[in-house]
Amino acid sequence: MQIQDRPITDWLPITKKEVERRGWEELDVILISGDAYVDHPAFGPAVIGRIIENEGYKIAIIPQPNWKDDLRDFKKMGKPKLFFGVTAGCMDSMVNHYTANKRRRSNDSYTPGGEAGFRPDYATIEYTKILKELYPDVPVLLGGIEASLRRVTHYDYWSDRLMPSILESSGADMLVYGMGEQPLREVLKLLSKGVPFNSLTTIPQTAFIRKQEEELPKNKNWETIEINSHEKCLDDKLAYASNFKHIEQESNKLHANRIIQKIGENNLIINPPFYTMTEEEMDQSFDFPYTRLPHPKYKKRGAIPAYDMIKFSVNMHRGCFGGCSFCTISAHQGKFIASRSEKSIMKEVNHVTAMPDFKGYISDLGGPSANMYKMKGIDESICEKCVSPSCIHPVVCHNLDTSHQPLIDIYRKVDEHPDIKKAFVGSGIRYDLLVKDYNKRADDTIDEYMEQVLRRHVSGRLKVAPEHTSDATLKIMRKPSFKHFHAFKKKYDEIDKKYNLNQQLIPYFISSHPGCEAQDMAHLAAETKEMGFKLEQVQDFTPTPMTVATVIYYSGVHPYTLKPYYTAKSKEEKLEQHQFFFWYKSEYQSKIRKRLEKLGLNDLTIKLLSRAPQKKEDFKPAHAKYGSNKNAKPQQEQKEGKRNGKSRNDKKKRNFDNDKPFNPKSKNFRSGGGHPNSNNKNRKNKQKSYK
Ligand code: SF4
């Protein structure tokens, strides 16, 4: 059905008129969101709104309210009976607004027309403060990735300081972390029984603040652990770092402990998470009566880029057991995979094919990592006691069932759909699961999967993320040795040749990750050149809240071992690392030459900058280099002990942000990307009221 043919009541109301049209005089819940309202299961506010509606409550959304005028957007619906829900949107507002180099982006994928300036910085805090000013007696419940990952003392890269729990900074009453469905249903259930909001203290996956003199809420199933106080973290970086191990472990356990942290005279109380969502619960979240369209109010304001990117895609599962140290997916969605049923996935595929502008191409049959669908522990009683942040690092767990059969079955079913010409897998594929030397207990389905993907589901380029070539840096990233990427490429090339596919393999890499030094980047450039790559999908590390890498960036130590690690921090150091990706650009070559000279890596100058093809035997990959020479110091040994490397001599400041607009499906979603033409001066004028 076309957008204009649908009654407005097919969407959740976002204006007073739409509320009145439903005959509602009062609302139970009002959601304030930093994103435009897209009624699609990929957009958190839509899912949350549909759950509340499904539970029989009257709900309205106020998307992207103007926070700079007389606050009419916040007042237009009056006050709700139960609570205000507040979210910054699908991304942390600071990751959305700024590049890795802290330059303001000129675009916003979650706003019509891709326009920037419709959401405040630190949106969750800003919105909550306004609500508490206007309606001090109405509870505010926070959710979404910004609140979730800022639930405890965290490093904020953009203000370069530690911030307390967002509950403290905002003044909100409660916070739901992770995916919100289960805690939200529990909140609604208890409120409907007449439990006052401030008595909701034993709901899993929620956090709140209470006076220290108050007794801790009772729950006989939970043990409580206390982490270093916010004040101690401010005084001592090691205290902050050591907190993280507990926070990460408790977030990823099946039977976790409750965490408390002192903030001034209060206790921050973080209840343990819910169990992983069942297939039935997952299906329900995706099967609500979404229109799968942006609200018609945005019609004249242009397309919403994030929606355009996913409108023909289908998400099959949530969670990721990779545990990469720079990534927030498992911190937010959890380590255990929650999968949808095949029936629910095929139902959504049918919806997509029925869309009027569908041309026969599904853009993504995926998930946070494409090939984790239905994967879980063989013996789940072992998982129940597990504290590992990753199921596949440093080795693939012997208890992990990595059969790709359920995934192959769905790919084939979708492939056979009469209205589908091609269904692509656009989400990142964990290549390491497909390499027998690394995934030692893998069955034959990994080969079958790889053939199926390369022959039927690649749009000409397959993107995978080795992230680095230096094994020492990869270890800190919680990624496998680069030798496994070589093995994957070999297998990829064989299939490509066998079926005459002529498709490109595109690897992703990160510069300036904690533990990575300039010489690692020089070796990365040389090794990838030798493999025939001219890199383009690259990014500079951004320390986003609640990752291992961010803890190392700020504290200088690894949170699990408290061992010191070097991180490139100054613009010059970061630029120096980043430019190695682009050895083939003439404007960087003389700088790279000088740097290689300074690093004593003259042998790489010929390999990297000479036009003549190099003989293979001249080249030694970085991992082989240290592995074969018993007297050579492992790179990590050289790095440990260096906490703050000096700035390089290259004083000229240049913007090295990515020059592409922000892409919510790219790796930038996790760590930030950029646009060099960011401009803040018109921001105020751009902010409009939608009333
Ligand atoms: S036991 Fe293995 S499969 Fe289970 S959670 Fe731990 S690492 Fe993952």
Boltz pocket constraint, residues with backbone or C-beta under 6 A from the ligand:
constraints:
  - pocket:
      binder: B
      contacts: [[A, 321], [A, 376], [A, 377], [A, 378], [A, 379], [A, 382], [A, 383], [A, 386], [A, 387], [A, 388], [A, 390], [A, 391], [A, 392], [A, 397], [A, 398], [A, 399], [A, 400], [A, 401]]
      max_distance: 6.0
